[in-house]
Amino acid sequence: MEINPIAVILVYMDSKGDRLLYRYPYAADKSLNNQNLSYSVNNSLPHVDSSGSLTQKSGSDGLQKKRHRFALQNSDDLLQTQPLNSAGNIAISKAGQLQGFSDDVLAPLFAVKPQLCNQKFELKVNDVRFVSHPTLVPRREQQLQQQRSNFISQLTNVTSVVPQQQQQQPQQMLVNIVFALHAQASYSIVKCYYDLSKRLGLALKVEEQRVGYLTEETVLMTRTHDEVSSQQLPLEKAFDLISERCTLAQSLKSIYHDLCTTGLLNATINQNLTLCFCLPAKAHQLHKKGSMVDPETIDQCLKSLKPYHGMLLLVAAVELLDCIPPAAARMLFQLIEVYTPLMSLQSMASDADLSIEHVYKLVSHLVYWAKATIIYPLCETNVYVIAPDAPLHTKSHLVEKFSARFPGMSLFEVISDFSLPTSIGHLTTPLQQSARQGILAQMVLWMLQHHLLMQLHTYVQFMPGDVDDLDSDEDDDDEMESASLMDLAGSMLGQDDILIAGRSSNSDDDLVAGSLLSLSSQPLPVPHTSRRSITEDRFSAGGSTTSENIAAQPSSSHKSNFSMTASLSTDNCDSIDSIEDEEKIKELLQVFDESDRPAIRRIPASANLDDLSLMVKLYEAGYFKSEHHLEEIMYFENLKRSQLLQLLDKFREVLIIYETEDPAIASMYNNKMPGEW
């Protein structure tokens, strides 16, 4: 898809008539003109021979076709006798110039009626599309006369009928700056050229009202055309003289060249009014060849701009003055003074003493003009990988450019470290010097500026397992849990109890076994009173010696009763807290679907109220739908990276984690032109 304009045309109309005053480029194809001339002579002029029959050449071969002078003409014969010739129609030559038309035809075509002025004008002829914004401009002389008449009427309070009629029907002139484009141009490109034509018309209207600039330029162009036509010189000579004499023609010529080279305009009309314009589809190709960046895509990217994002300049800070209006230059200076790719937009706004809204506007302006791009602030945890469309062939101009920027370093050697997703922290060690780490950061920034690397972000998707898998896993967990409870009971008995149980009889063993089974059926945590009752039963079954020892020490028995009462009160508080926690956990689990609750309940971390509360909070906020990366979750929820990674690790059985690029930022450069790889 061709973005460059084919030609720019200036059409003017007033009370004296319409005229095509200037167009660029105006280099004519002599062979084409000769072909058109021969075609018109051979095919258009019939000849009457001596017999009274009409003879007409059917082509360049000179074959004659006789037809009686009184024969009726059929419409089918007319269509067949004059076949379509692409050279005689409006088309695009091999050199990319407009051909097959004359200025006398285009002048009345673009000199539209007043009803069609001050709105979009679009016309498609064959493979050429004409786009413009016809503008009505009142003459400055008439405006001065109206101002004088209004001033006199205010002084005398007398108004005549004739001045009122002149005020109701003011004399105006039409100026139409037309851009000829390829018919296959996209809607966004056509819209950009229409906007440029509208701005040019408005600029000429302002200068006409200020000093009568448009009137002077049109009069000078008309005189030049009359002078050349009186000398019978070719039309191209008139355009050459107009380019030398008229500043308006010089501005249109420079605008055409800027659109074809960089897509960035910074033209000055009449040395007074500055016109700034950007064609994003052309400007962004300077940094990434083959990319097709539409204004709609840029707006979509800028709508997703967040305070945690960062900015990376693609050009030197001095070049930024070309795309910033003078009124915003002061705020731009404040932002550039604190600019660093290591800081977020919020931090830069705070250091520059600017509001975050002003920073958004400045950054959006720089991104639109292909002066900057949006990144995440550079840090050790950022993960980068080689871009799939990176121009890394051996004859790439970036190889020499990288060697000139970093002497002694090879682009292929450095970028090979990012063949797999790698963070900057993995490429550095604490033993390296700070200068080495700084050079690595600069090389990463250079590769980001030339779109050789892309950053990967971590996204999370909530996806619990199937119910059948959960049931089989729960059976295995029950067996392991029963075995662990038996081990826990044995450990709770203590070494002394085990020795005493060894001295007891078989009946005592059965009693101990029964007490263990009863213990295993009790809910955890097991109160200390259970251990006390089991021990007392064993002492009572062992004989009278033990009971006598207990009876001989009433003071110790009193102390043990006091401690038992205290432990009962503590255990009751713990059991109450555990019941309350269990109720809170059940309440939190109500957020999930009923089919998903068993998968979450079987995770050990779900028993922790703090972990489950944070999990539910992030789930309700919609962070586990593959739409928010970790950096965004950390910013909006005020979480540390380590805290978030620990939570994801605890609930890894129901969460899927993967890495990909930010779709909002990546959408700017993923659109390819037709025919590009």
Secondary structure, 3 states (H helix, E strand, C coil): CCCCCCEEEEEEEECCEEEEEEEECCCCCHHHHHHHHHHHHHHHCCEECCCCEEEEECCCCCCEEEEECCCCCCHHHHHHHCCCCHHHCCEECCCCCEECCCHHHHHHHHCCCHHHCCCCEEEEECCEEEEECCEEEECHHHHHHHHHHHHHHHHHCCCCHHHHHHHHCCCEEEEEEEEEEECCCCHHHHHHHHHHHHHHHHHHHHHHHHHCHHHHHHHHHHHHHHHHHHCCCCHHHHHHHHHHHCHHHHHHHHHHHHHHHCCEEEEEECCCEEEEEECHHHHHHHCCCCECCCHHHHHHHHHCCCCCCEEEECCCHHHHHHHCCHHHHHHHHHHHHCCCCCCCHHHHHHHCCCCHHHHHHHHHHHHHCCCEEEECCCCCCCEEEECCCCCCCCCCHHHHHHHHHCCCCCHHHHHHHHCCCEEHHHHCCCCCCHHHHHHHHHHHHHHHHCCCEEEEEEEEEECCCCHHHHHHHHHHHHHHHHHHHHHHHHHHHHHHHHHHHHHCCHHHHHHHHHHHHHHHHCCCCCCHHHHHHHHHHHHHHHCHHHHHHHHCCHHHHHHHHHHHHHHHHHHHHHHHHHHHHHHHHHHHHCCCCCCCHHHHHCCHHHHCHHHHHHHHHHHHCCCCEEEEEHHHHHHHHCCCHHHHHHHHHHCCCCEEEEEECCHHHHCCCCCECCCCC
